[in-house]
Amino acid sequence: MDIAYAAAQPPGGGGAGSAMTQILFFAAIFAIFYFLLIRPQQKQRREKQQMLGALKKGDRVVTTGGLHGTVVGLNEHTAVLRIADQVRVEVDRGAIARVVAAPSERESG
């Protein structure tokens, strides 16, 4: 019989305070998730879209698969990369991970 009383809420109407505490707790958890996970991911996505939008012929790029090449052609959804003499590969623009500096730019910098 004592066990049932131990699980019950204490008398005195503590329900309103505990509800506010729970709301604050969930708000704090959401804020932590927003600032540590959601916001940085949105920033990365925005930066990648800007990089893909600024892509032009002659840029040296690396794909998500690790393939290095030079952009020789572009359209709305794909890019054509020259990866060796007489070797061209068409890849999805989203597969381009980053633009790298040309060897001559790296040596002078």
Beta strands, then each sheet from edge to edge (+ up, - down):
strand 1: 60-63
strand 2: 68-74
strand 3: 78-84
strand 4: 87-92
strand 5: 96-100
sheet 1: 4+ 3- 2+ 1- 5+
end
